[in-house]
Amino acid sequence: MAPKKVRKSELEALTQPFYVEPGNNNLSETTGRRTRNSRVSKAAADSSRRHGDPTGPRKRWAAAIEKFSERQPSYPRFLFRGIRPDSGGGDGSLNNASGVVPHAFRYNEEYCLFNTPNLRQVVNAHCHGEQAGNSPFSSWTPSMTVAITYSTEGGRVAMLDTARLAKEDEGKEEKYRVFHVPDLEKVDMTQHRYSGNESYEYEYLVYGPVYKPAYRSTTVQDLIGAGWPRDAFNHYREGGRWPTGPADEDSRRVSAKDIAAARAVAELYRGQSLTHREDEPAVTLTATTAFLSVLHSWRPELDKAEIKLLAEHIDTDIKSWRDSGDETPLVNPDQYTIGMPDAKLMLQMLIGIQQQQPEHREQIQHKQGQTMKRKADQVDADDGSVPSPSPKRQRTEQPDAPEYQSSQSSSGNSGNSGNSERSYQNSSHSSERSQSSQSDQNSESSSCSSETSYQNNDLSSLGNQDSSQTSLNSLRS
């Protein structure tokens, strides 16, 4: 049974000791406080017995906020969301061209995350596709492939600039609005009712409504009209997600035609905001690499020639980004990509683009050094030895896989999907995750060792060709 919402008046009655003027009939003669005969106080007491003290979630969030502050900087700047006509229960006012409004905000603009009774159950129910009418979250993913496969004709594919969202939220109490589901598990914000292969590693929950300019979207019909394969959408119902690519070896490489196709659909996300025009180049570059990564998600990484070809074809966009004054990096090198081969490929491409900006290059190298030192110190701590500050060790230490690595299959909710949709993902990814996890570790150690050599401004210094990758169902037409 869904928890009943606590009205604002009830919350005030529970959390604030209030006084009334002398002579009020609801006064206690001995204490001067309002008695339980008051209608509001009685309602609050009943609510407290049913749902518990609503200050509990606030205390729990306060205890977890430090851990979130450590994890948030590693979150991706851009997230994606697949929207179907039946998303949000089929209410078109909740998912459209203007933005996304979670069910909890449909009639209740005063909803407060920190005062949500039974918050763990609410998060858990959202992840399982239960009680969608009460959720204050919408589901997003850093994988464009996941977003596309959850979309259908008549739906939309949206992208969210979390950096712009954070700027809009400056000064608000809800400082943290984006949460990686494994991080919620880490701070005990879910019921841990997950079973089998359910891990939700590519699902991010975004609290509250999101609108332009942080939000952008385009219709599936427009994507198809721009040349995107029609059979790519709604693919999860057919039992497959990650493509195998063409049999012809020459066709498996990134071509000028592939780049042009990705750039054409990326153009659909431009010009949707009349303000903050400085965000346009970042949106274009991210959308281009995101769609290109879908076409080649069977590849562990691109080789030098392919990276150079990409740089030549989007050179104008790169120059526009350099001159835009956008100080926010396109991507975070610590971004979580396990189980998402297309997100890993997009990360490689965007890191290469980002290397063209000297200030961003220094920031990337600094963060990589910090990450490797932290992981090396953790290994020493686990062994009971004293951490070594040697910079040589930081350069040669093979980094561990990112936090929350799991051999379980990845299962998520990009859009309000039910249990039937989740069961597909559990079955289709149980074998792929174990191979993907090992492949990610091997390729990550290779990429980390080569990233320190990005001192020059040539994108062609990226990557080493790797021929190993799991064979999965084809997504291309």
N, C-alpha and C positions, 0 to 999 in steps of 0.2 A: 504494500500500500504506500502510495506516494506521501512523503511528509507534507503536512499542511504548512503553508507559508505563514510566517509570523509578521503581523502588521507592525508598522513603525511605532504606533502607539504602545503596542505590547512590548517591543524591544526597549523603549524608554522606561516603561514601568518596571522591567526586569533589571535594567542596568543602572538606573539612576535613582538614588534615594531622594524623593521630592517632598517638599513641605507645602502646606496650604495655609491660607489666611485663617486666623482665629475665628471661631464661630461656624466654621464649616461642619456640617453634620457628619462628615466622614472622618473627623479627627479623633484620634485616641486621646482621652483625657490625660493620660499619664505621660505619653511620649511626644505628642504633638504631630505624629506622623499619620498619614492616611491609613485607614484600617483596611482589612481585607473585605469589608462590605462594599467597597468601591467597585463599580462595574469593571473599570479598566484593570484594577489590581487583580480582581478575580479572574479575568480573562488571561492576564499575564501569568498568574499562578497556574492556571490550567495548561497554558502553553508550555510552561517550564516543566511540568510533570510529564507532558507528552514528548517534548523534544529535547529536554535538557537545557542547561544554561547556555544561552546564545553567546555569552562571552567566551565560551570554551573554544570555538573555532578561531576567535581573534587571538587568544593566547597561543593556540597551536600554530597559527600562521606567524605570530611574532617569534616563536622559537625556531621556525623553519626559514625565516627570512634571510638569515645569514648564509644558509646553505644555498638558497636561491640566488643570492647576490654573487656567489662564487660560480654558479653554473650559467647564469644568464649571459655573460659576455661571450660564451662559446656557442650561443644559439645562432642559427642562420639569419641573415638580414631579411631574406625573402622567403615566404612560405606560399604554398599553393593549395587550392581547394577545388575539388570536383563537385559540381552542383547538378542535381537531377530535378526534373519537374516535381517529383514527390519529396524532395528535400524540405525539411521543416514541416512535414505533414501535408505537403502540397500547397501550403500558403505562400503564394508568390510575393507577399509583402515582406517576408523574412529573408529571402535570398534573391536578390535582383541586381540590376546594374548599379544601384546606389550604394549597396552595402549588404552586410549580413547581420541579422538581429537574432540572438539566441531566444529560445522560447520563454525563458524566465523574464525577459525584458519586453515581451509582447504587450503586456498591460501594466507592467510594474517597473517604472523608470527609477524607483528608489531602491531597487535591489542592491544589497551590499554583500560582497563576497565574504568579508571578514565576519559578518554576523549570520552566515548561513548555517542553520541547524543541520546536523548530520551531514557535514560536508564530505566526509569520506564516502558515504553512500551515494551522494550526488555525483561525485567524480566517477565512482565505480559504475553507476547506472548509465552514465553517458558513454563510457568506453564500451559497454555491452549493448548499447542501443536500446536501453530500457528507459521508460519514463522520460521520453524526449521532451515532453511538455514542461518539465521542470528544470531543464538544464540551463545554466547561465553561460555555457561554453559553446563554441563552434570548433570543429575539428579541421586541422590544417596539416600539411606535410611538406618537407623539403624536397620530395620526389615528384617531379612533374608527371612521371609515368603513373604513379599512384593516383594523382589527381585526375588524369585523363581517363583511366580505367573506371573511375567512379562516376564519370560524366556520361550522359546519354544525349541523344538528339532532343532538342528542346530545353537542354540545360545550359550550364555555363562552366567556364574554367577561370577561376579567380586567382589573383596573386596579391599578397599583402606585404607592404614594406614595414617591417617591425621597427625600424629606426625612425621612420616618420611617425609611427604610432606612439613611440616612446616620447617624442618631442611634443606631441599633442597632449600627452598625459602628464607633463611636467607639473608638479605641485599638487597632483591629485593623490588621494589616499591609496588608491589601487596602483601603486608604483609598478608592480609586476603583474602583467596581464597575459604573458605568454609562458606556458609551462610544457616542458617535455614530459610525457607520461611516465617514463622511467624515473625522472626526478621526483615526481609526485609519490611514486612508490618508495623512493629513497627516504623521504621525510615522513613516511607513514600517512600520506594523504589519500590512500585508497584502501579498500578493504582486503586487498590481496586475495581476492576471490578468483583470480585468474587460474585457469587449469590447462594442462597439456602444453600446447605450443603458443598460447596467447601471450604476447609480450608487448605489443603496441609500440615498438621501438621507433617507427616512423610516424607516430602521431603526436602532434602538438595541440594542446588545448589553448584557445584564445578566449579570455574572459570578456564578456560584455560586447555590445555592438561595435562594429567597425564600419567606417564610411570613408569616402574620398576625403583627402587625396591619398591616404595610406592604402586604400582599397582600390583595386582595378579589376575589371573582368571583361570577358568577351564571350559571345555565344558559341556553342558548339557548331551551329550552322555556319557562322562566319569563319570559324577555323577550317571547316571542310571546304568552304568556298575559296579559302586562301591556299588550298592544296593539301591540307592535312588528311591522312587516310581515314575514310569513314569507319572502317572496321576497327580502328584503334579505340573507339569509345564503347563503353559498356562491356569491355573485354572480360571483366571479372566473372561474368555469368558463363563464359565459355571455358572457364577453368584454367586460364593462363594470364600471365602479366608480363614477364620479361621476355623480349624477343630473342631469337637465335641469330637473326641476320641472314642475308642471302648466302646461298651455297658458293657462289662465285667469289673467289678470294679477292679479286680486284674490286668487286662491288662492295666488299665489306669495309673498305677504307672510306674515310670522310672525303666527300667529293665537293666540288664547287656547287653542284646541284643541291646537295644536302644543306649546305650553309645558306644558300639562297632561299630554300624552302623554310628553314628555321627563322631566317631574318624576316621573311614575308609575314609569318604569323605573329612574330614579335611586334611588328608594326601596329597590330590591332590594339596593343596595350598603350600605345603612345597617345598623347594629347587628351587624356581623360580628365586631367586636372587643370583648371585655369590658374591655379596658384602653384608655387613651389616647382617652377619649371626646371630648376636645377636637378630634380630627381629623374627627369626624362632619360638622359643617357644611361643611368644605372639600370632603369627599368628595361630599356632596350637590350643592353648587353646581357642582363640576367635572363630575360625571356628567350633571347636567341640561343644562349648556351643551354638553357633548360630544355628547349624543344630539340636541339641538336643532340643532347645527351640521351633523349628518348630513342632517337633513331639508331643510336650506337651503344645502347646500354649493355650489350653483351661484351663490350670491350673493357678490360681492366684499366686501360689508359690509352691516350693517343700518342703517336710517335712524333718526332721532331718535324717531319715534313707536313704532317696534318696540322700541327699547331701553327706552323708558319703559314699554311694556306688559310687557316681561320683568321689569323691576324691580318692578312692582306685583304680579305673580303669584308672585314668589319673595321677597317682602319679608320674610316670616317667617324664611326660611333666611339671608338677609343679616344680619338682626338677631342670629340665633343665632351666626353666624360672628363678628360684632363682639364678642359677649360670651363667646366660647369661650376666649379667651386664647391662641389659635393665632397665634404670632408669625411663622410662615413665610408668605411671600406665596403667593397662589393660583397665580400665573403669573409668568413672567419676560418683560418686554417685548422682550428680545433673543432670544427663542426662535425657532428656525429653522422657517419655515413654507412655504418655496418648494416648489411642487408638491403642497401639501396644503391645498386651499381650505377644507376644514372646520376644520382646525387653526388657520388664519388667522382664521376667523370666531369660533371659540371663544376665541382670544386677545383679540379685540376685546371680547367680552362679559365675560370675566374681568377685563380691565383696567378696564372700567367699574365692575364690582363692587368691585374693589380700591380704586378711587378713593374709596370711601365711608369708608375708614379713613385718617385724616390721616397716621399714621406710614408707611403703605404708599404713600400718594400722594407723599410727599416722597421715599421710596426710589425709586419709579418715575421721578420727574423727575430725580433725581440720576443714575440709571443711563442715562437717555436722553441727558442732557448729556454724560456720559462717552463714550457710544457715538458720538455725533455728532462730538465733538472728536477721538476716535481715528481715525475715518474721514476727517475733514478733514486731519489731520496725515499720514495715509497718502497722500492725494492730493498734498499738498505734497511729500512725500518722493519720490513717483514722478516729480513734475515737476522735482525738483532745487532747489526753492525752500525758503525758511525757513518753518516752520510758524507760522501766526499764532494768538496766544492770544485773539484778539478774541472776546468772548462774543456779539457780534452775529452773527458768522459762524456760531457754533454754532447759533444759532436759525434762520438762514436757509439754511444749507448743505443742499442736498438730499442725503440719505444714500444711499450706495451700497446695492445689494442685499446681503443677508447673505452671509457667507463661504461658500464652496463653491457659489455659484450656478452652475448648469449648464443648458444648453439640452437636455441629454440627458433622456430619460424617467426617471421614478422607478421603481425596482424594488426590492422588499424581501422580507423573510422574517419575518412575524409568526406564528410557529409553525414547526415543522420541515417546510418545504415542499421539494419537489424541483425539478429543473431544468424540468420541464414547467410548473409553476406560474409560474416566473420568466419563461418565454418569452411567456406571455400578457401579463404586465405590460409587457414591452419593446415588444410590438406595439401594445398599447392606449394607451400613454402617449407614444409618440414624437412625435405631432403635438400633443398637449395640453400637453406640458412647455414647448415653445417659446412657445406663447401664454400659458401660465400664468406663465412667468418674466417676460414683459414686463408682464403685468397686475399682478403682484405689485409690480414696481418702481413703477408709476404709483400704485397704491393705497397703498403704504407711504409714499411721499413725502407724500401727502395726509394720511395718518393721523398721521405724525410731526409735521407742522406744526400739526395740531389738538390733539395730546395735551398741548401746553403750556398749552392753555386749560381744562384740567380742574380748575382751582383750586376751582370750586364743587363741592358734593356732590350734584349732580343728574346721574343717569345719562343724562338726555336730551341732554347736551352732546356725546355721542359721534357720530362718523361723518358722512359725507355720502353720499347715495344715489348709486349707480353702476349704470348699466344694462348695462354690457358684461361678458360672461362667456362662456366656451366652452360650446357645446352638447354634452352627453354623454349616455350611456345612463341611463334612469330607474331609481331605486332604490325609489321609493315604490309602495305597492300601489294 
